Amino acid sequence: MGTAEATQEATAHRAALMRAMPVTRMLDYGMDHWDATHLFNAPVERPWHEVAAELADAQLARAQAAAARGDVETAVACFRRAAAALIFAQMAFNADNATKRALYKRLVEAYQAAADLDTELRVERLSIPFKGSHCTAWLVRPRADRPGPAVVIVGGQSGWGPAYHRQAEALARRGLSTVLLEAPGQGETRMSGGLHLDGNVDQVFSATLDAVSARTGYNGPYGVWGNSFGGLLAARAAVHDDRFGACCVNGADARPEPRPFRTAREQAQALLGVGTDEEVAAALRTLWLDPSVDRMSAALLVLHGGLDPLVTLDQQKVFLDLSERSTLRVWEDGEHTIYNHSAERTEFVGDWFRARLGPG
């Protein structure tokens, strides 16, 4: 490949990364604003993951210095900002490789370091037994002695686990606990546990509720909140387990098909553990929901962004017929999963869950 062709390919790759990871998404996941804009505007010749990792290194250095002098609040904040930067570092790779695995390991270590020092929240790692392996989850709770309602949060093809810590913080302020679940095909569950997504995913959510009940003594009702493709998983969970009393679907398609974009194709294949578009299509069909046969007893909230380039309003409206208690909220200028109104979105959903599950 000649120099011109290599430059053109690098530019196209960078453009794809910028579409998948806009600044609004970085801020939603907890990156510092300066870090987010610095990464987004980095020269194309600088590898995305290296720039993001350097930003994480700087935050880690700040965290360690703060911890050493006893400023634990600053240390916790910096460890979490480092974890957020590493989320976007590893996201540069769709398929698993040594670099992605190493970056994800660092991400988990940074998130755990914050958990170890946090004086406001209880954050503990859970291992959910499933199919001879395990799914990773993080239980985030207010520091209260009594057990309270819990909301399971799940992401999609590229945003997992610690990416949704800010949502967990918002729920904790409302007296609710959160389980940041990495379902089969996601995060450590895939990279360490070797599990990929299939039609049995509903059982993972039920196993998660069992684990939370055993750990906390709380027996429900529970909430479930799915972001992007995870919205479909959340809806399926509520359809198949009536312990879920409230379900939020944020930016999902009830009947997904393989997408023509390289990034989406590679992410779907990694998620499902398959190698062709035909296999992706077949696997996705096992996850489809049909309101004529699939019903949930839970209250349902569907969120849609009017400028979402991935999911249409008609695709989202299918979910509304799954529940007799369904509500639609549209942000006309909203991006995918409402990144650009993340504070308002999270507050709205947090209030909605509290109203339906009750405070802790």
C-alpha positions as CSV (number, residue, x, y, z in Angstrom):
1,M,0.0,0.0,0.0
2,G,1.4,3.4,-1.0
3,T,1.7,6.4,1.3
4,A,-1.4,8.1,-0.2
5,E,-3.5,5.0,0.2
6,A,-2.3,4.4,3.8
7,T,-3.2,8.0,4.7
8,Q,-6.6,7.7,3.1
9,E,-7.3,4.5,5.0
10,A,-6.1,6.0,8.3
11,T,-8.3,9.0,7.7
12,A,-11.3,6.8,7.0
13,H,-10.7,4.7,10.1
14,R,-10.4,7.8,12.3
15,A,-13.7,9.2,10.8
16,A,-15.4,5.9,11.8
17,L,-14.0,6.1,15.3
18,M,-15.2,9.7,15.6
19,R,-18.7,8.7,14.5
20,A,-18.9,5.9,17.0
21,M,-17.3,7.9,19.8
22,P,-18.5,11.5,19.7
23,V,-17.5,13.9,22.5
24,T,-21.1,13.7,23.8
25,R,-20.7,10.0,24.3
26,M,-17.3,10.4,26.0
27,L,-18.9,12.9,28.5
28,D,-21.8,10.6,29.1
29,Y,-19.5,7.8,30.0
30,G,-17.5,10.0,32.5
31,M,-14.5,11.4,30.6
32,D,-13.1,14.8,31.6
33,H,-14.2,17.4,29.0
34,W,-10.6,18.4,28.2
35,D,-9.6,14.8,27.8
36,A,-12.6,14.1,25.5
37,T,-12.0,17.0,23.2
38,H,-8.2,16.3,23.1
39,L,-8.9,12.7,22.1
40,F,-11.5,13.7,19.5
41,N,-9.2,16.3,17.9
42,A,-6.0,14.2,18.1
43,P,-4.0,14.1,14.8
44,V,-4.9,11.2,12.6
45,E,-1.4,9.8,12.6
46,R,-1.6,9.3,16.4
47,P,-3.3,5.9,17.1
48,W,-6.6,6.5,18.9
49,H,-6.0,3.9,21.6
50,E,-2.6,5.3,22.4
51,V,-3.9,8.9,22.9
52,A,-6.8,7.6,25.1
53,A,-4.4,5.5,27.1
54,E,-2.1,8.4,27.7
55,L,-5.0,10.5,29.0
56,A,-5.8,7.6,31.3
57,D,-2.2,7.5,32.5
58,A,-2.4,11.2,33.4
59,Q,-5.6,10.7,35.4
60,L,-4.1,7.6,37.1
61,A,-1.1,9.7,38.2
62,R,-3.4,12.3,39.6
63,A,-5.4,9.6,41.4
64,Q,-2.4,8.0,43.0
65,A,-0.9,11.3,44.1
66,A,-4.3,12.3,45.6
67,A,-4.6,8.9,47.4
68,A,-1.1,9.3,48.8
69,R,-1.9,12.6,50.4
70,G,-5.3,11.4,51.7
71,D,-7.5,13.3,49.3
72,V,-9.7,10.2,48.6
73,E,-12.5,12.1,46.9
74,T,-10.1,13.4,44.2
75,A,-8.5,10.0,43.9
76,V,-11.9,8.3,43.3
77,A,-12.9,10.9,40.7
78,C,-9.6,10.6,38.8
79,F,-9.6,6.8,38.9
80,R,-13.1,6.9,37.4
81,R,-12.0,9.4,34.7
82,A,-9.1,7.1,33.9
83,A,-11.5,4.1,33.5
84,A,-13.7,6.2,31.2
85,A,-10.7,7.1,29.0
86,L,-9.7,3.4,28.9
87,I,-13.3,2.5,27.8
88,F,-12.7,4.6,24.7
89,A,-9.1,3.3,24.2
90,Q,-10.2,-0.4,24.0
91,M,-13.2,0.6,21.8
92,A,-10.7,1.3,19.0
93,F,-10.7,-2.5,18.5
94,N,-13.9,-4.3,17.6
95,A,-12.5,-7.8,17.7
96,D,-10.6,-9.1,20.7
97,N,-6.8,-9.0,20.5
98,A,-4.0,-8.7,23.0
99,T,-4.1,-4.9,23.0
100,K,-7.9,-4.7,23.6
101,R,-7.6,-7.3,26.4
102,A,-4.8,-5.4,28.1
103,L,-6.6,-2.1,27.9
104,Y,-9.8,-3.6,29.3
105,K,-7.8,-5.1,32.2
106,R,-6.5,-1.7,33.0
107,L,-10.0,-0.3,32.8
108,V,-11.2,-2.8,35.3
109,E,-8.3,-2.1,37.6
110,A,-8.9,1.6,37.6
111,Y,-12.6,1.1,38.3
112,Q,-11.8,-1.3,41.1
113,A,-9.3,1.2,42.6
114,A,-12.1,3.8,42.7
115,A,-14.4,1.3,44.4
116,D,-11.8,0.5,47.0
117,L,-11.6,4.2,48.1
118,D,-15.2,5.3,47.6
119,T,-16.7,6.6,50.9
120,E,-20.1,7.5,49.3
121,L,-21.0,4.3,47.4
122,R,-20.6,0.6,48.0
123,V,-19.2,-0.8,44.7
124,E,-18.5,-4.5,44.6
125,R,-17.7,-6.9,41.8
126,L,-20.0,-9.8,41.3
127,S,-19.5,-13.1,39.4
128,I,-22.7,-14.5,38.0
129,P,-22.4,-18.3,37.3
130,F,-23.7,-19.1,33.8
131,K,-23.2,-22.0,31.3
132,G,-20.1,-23.3,33.0
133,S,-18.5,-19.9,33.2
134,H,-19.5,-16.6,34.7
135,C,-20.7,-13.1,33.8
136,T,-19.1,-10.0,35.4
137,A,-21.3,-7.4,37.1
138,W,-20.7,-4.5,39.5
139,L,-23.2,-3.9,42.3
140,V,-23.4,-0.2,43.1
141,R,-25.3,0.7,46.3
142,P,-25.9,3.7,48.5
143,R,-24.1,3.3,51.9
144,A,-27.3,2.4,53.7
145,D,-27.8,-0.7,55.9
146,R,-31.2,-1.6,54.5
147,P,-31.6,-3.4,51.2
148,G,-33.4,-1.4,48.5
149,P,-34.7,-1.7,45.0
150,A,-32.1,-2.4,42.3
151,V,-31.9,-1.6,38.6
152,V,-29.9,-3.8,36.2
153,I,-28.2,-1.7,33.6
154,V,-26.9,-3.3,30.4
155,G,-25.2,-1.9,27.3
156,G,-24.9,-3.0,23.7
157,Q,-22.3,-3.9,21.2
158,S,-19.5,-1.6,22.5
159,G,-20.5,0.1,25.8
160,W,-20.3,-2.2,28.8
161,G,-20.3,-2.3,32.6
162,P,-18.3,0.7,34.1
163,A,-19.4,2.8,31.1
164,Y,-22.7,3.4,33.0
165,H,-21.3,4.4,36.3
166,R,-22.8,7.9,36.1
167,Q,-26.3,6.3,35.7
168,A,-25.6,4.2,38.8
169,E,-24.6,7.3,40.7
170,A,-27.9,9.0,39.8
171,L,-29.9,6.0,40.9
172,A,-28.0,5.8,44.2
173,R,-28.9,9.5,44.9
174,R,-32.5,8.3,44.6
175,G,-32.0,5.4,47.0
176,L,-31.8,2.8,44.3
177,S,-29.0,0.2,43.8
178,T,-27.6,-0.7,40.4
179,V,-26.2,-3.8,38.8
180,L,-23.8,-2.9,35.9
181,L,-24.1,-6.2,34.1
182,E,-21.8,-7.4,31.3
183,A,-24.0,-9.9,29.5
184,P,-22.6,-12.7,27.3
185,G,-20.7,-11.1,24.4
186,Q,-19.8,-8.1,26.4
187,G,-16.7,-6.9,28.3
188,E,-15.0,-9.3,30.8
189,T,-17.8,-11.8,30.4
190,R,-16.6,-12.3,26.8
191,M,-12.9,-11.6,27.1
192,S,-12.3,-13.5,30.3
193,G,-15.4,-15.7,30.7
194,G,-15.5,-16.8,27.0
195,L,-19.3,-16.3,26.8
196,H,-21.1,-15.0,23.7
197,L,-24.6,-13.7,23.2
198,D,-27.3,-16.1,22.2
199,G,-31.0,-16.7,22.7
200,N,-30.4,-17.9,26.3
201,V,-29.5,-14.4,27.4
202,D,-32.7,-13.9,29.4
203,Q,-31.5,-16.6,31.8
204,V,-28.5,-14.4,32.6
205,F,-30.8,-11.6,33.9
206,S,-32.7,-14.0,36.1
207,A,-29.5,-15.4,37.4
208,T,-28.4,-11.8,38.2
209,L,-31.5,-11.2,40.2
210,D,-30.9,-14.4,42.1
211,A,-27.4,-13.3,42.9
212,V,-28.5,-9.8,44.0
213,S,-31.2,-11.2,46.2
214,A,-28.8,-13.6,47.8
215,R,-26.3,-10.8,48.4
216,T,-28.6,-8.1,49.7
217,G,-31.8,-9.8,50.9
218,Y,-33.9,-7.7,48.5
219,N,-36.5,-9.7,46.6
220,G,-38.0,-7.2,44.2
221,P,-39.5,-5.7,42.3
222,Y,-36.4,-4.8,40.1
223,G,-35.8,-2.5,37.3
224,V,-33.9,-3.1,34.1
225,W,-32.4,-0.4,31.8
226,G,-30.9,-1.2,28.4
227,N,-28.9,1.2,26.3
228,S,-28.5,0.9,22.6
229,F,-28.7,-2.8,21.5
230,G,-28.9,-3.6,25.3
231,G,-32.4,-2.1,25.2
232,L,-33.6,-5.3,23.4
233,L,-31.9,-7.4,26.0
234,A,-33.6,-5.4,28.8
235,A,-37.0,-5.8,27.2
236,R,-36.4,-9.5,26.8
237,A,-35.4,-9.8,30.4
238,A,-38.7,-8.1,31.5
239,V,-40.7,-10.3,29.2
240,H,-39.2,-13.5,30.6
241,D,-39.0,-12.6,34.4
242,D,-41.9,-10.9,36.1
243,R,-39.6,-9.9,39.0
244,F,-38.9,-6.9,36.8
245,G,-41.4,-4.2,37.6
246,A,-40.0,-1.5,35.4
247,C,-38.1,-1.5,32.2
248,C,-36.4,1.3,30.2
249,V,-35.4,0.8,26.5
250,N,-33.0,3.5,25.3
251,G,-32.2,3.5,21.6
252,A,-32.9,-0.1,20.5
253,D,-34.4,-2.1,17.6
254,A,-36.9,-4.8,18.5
255,R,-36.0,-6.8,15.4
256,P,-32.4,-6.0,14.6
257,E,-30.7,-7.0,11.3
258,P,-27.0,-7.0,10.4
259,R,-25.8,-3.5,9.6
260,P,-23.8,-2.7,6.4
261,F,-21.1,-0.7,8.3
262,R,-17.7,-2.4,9.0
263,T,-17.6,-1.3,12.6
264,A,-21.1,-2.6,13.3
265,R,-20.4,-5.8,11.5
266,E,-17.2,-6.5,13.4
267,Q,-18.8,-5.7,16.7
268,A,-21.8,-7.9,16.1
269,Q,-19.6,-10.8,15.1
270,A,-17.5,-10.4,18.2
271,L,-20.6,-10.1,20.4
272,L,-22.2,-13.2,19.0
273,G,-19.0,-15.3,18.5
274,V,-19.6,-15.8,14.7
275,G,-17.8,-15.0,11.5
276,T,-20.3,-14.2,8.8
277,D,-23.2,-11.8,8.2
278,E,-25.4,-14.8,7.6
279,E,-24.6,-16.2,11.1
280,V,-25.2,-12.7,12.6
281,A,-28.6,-12.5,11.0
282,A,-29.6,-16.0,12.2
283,A,-28.4,-15.3,15.8
284,L,-30.2,-11.9,15.9
285,R,-33.5,-13.5,14.8
286,T,-33.4,-15.6,17.9
287,L,-33.6,-12.4,19.9
288,W,-36.5,-10.6,18.1
289,L,-39.5,-9.6,20.1
290,D,-43.1,-9.9,18.8
291,P,-45.8,-8.0,20.8
292,S,-48.4,-10.5,19.6
293,V,-46.8,-13.2,21.7
294,D,-44.2,-11.4,23.9
295,R,-45.7,-9.5,26.9
296,M,-44.3,-8.0,30.1
297,S,-46.1,-7.1,33.3
298,A,-43.5,-4.4,33.9
299,A,-44.1,-0.7,33.3
300,L,-42.1,0.3,30.2
301,L,-40.3,3.5,29.2
302,V,-39.0,3.9,25.7
303,L,-36.5,6.7,24.9
304,H,-35.8,7.9,21.4
305,G,-33.5,10.5,19.8
306,G,-34.9,12.2,16.8
307,L,-31.5,12.5,15.2
308,D,-30.5,8.9,16.0
309,P,-28.7,7.6,12.9
310,L,-28.9,3.9,14.0
311,V,-32.5,3.4,15.2
312,T,-35.8,4.9,13.8
313,L,-38.8,5.8,15.8
314,D,-40.9,3.2,14.1
315,Q,-38.3,0.5,15.2
316,Q,-38.6,1.7,18.7
317,K,-42.4,1.9,18.8
318,V,-42.6,-1.9,18.5
319,F,-41.5,-2.1,22.1
320,L,-44.5,0.0,23.3
321,D,-46.9,-2.8,22.5
322,L,-45.1,-5.2,24.9
323,S,-46.6,-3.6,28.0
324,E,-50.0,-2.2,28.9
325,R,-48.2,0.5,30.9
326,S,-45.8,2.0,28.3
327,T,-44.5,5.5,27.8
328,L,-42.5,7.1,25.0
329,R,-40.2,10.0,25.5
330,V,-38.6,11.7,22.4
331,W,-35.9,14.3,22.3
332,E,-36.3,15.7,18.8
333,D,-32.6,16.7,18.5
334,G,-31.4,13.6,20.5
335,E,-28.5,11.6,19.3
336,H,-28.2,7.8,19.7
337,T,-29.2,6.9,23.3
338,I,-29.6,10.7,23.9
339,Y,-25.8,11.3,24.5
340,N,-26.3,15.0,23.9
341,H,-28.9,15.3,26.7
342,S,-27.3,12.8,29.0
343,A,-27.9,14.7,32.3
344,E,-31.5,15.4,31.6
345,R,-32.0,11.8,30.3
346,T,-30.5,10.2,33.3
347,E,-32.4,12.4,35.8
348,F,-35.6,11.7,33.9
349,V,-35.1,7.9,34.0
350,G,-33.9,7.9,37.6
351,D,-37.0,9.7,38.7
352,W,-39.1,7.3,36.6
353,F,-37.6,4.2,38.2
354,R,-37.9,5.7,41.7
355,A,-41.6,6.4,41.1
356,R,-42.2,2.8,40.1
357,L,-39.9,0.9,42.4
358,G,-40.0,3.1,45.4
359,P,-36.9,4.6,47.2
360,G,-34.6,2.5,49.2
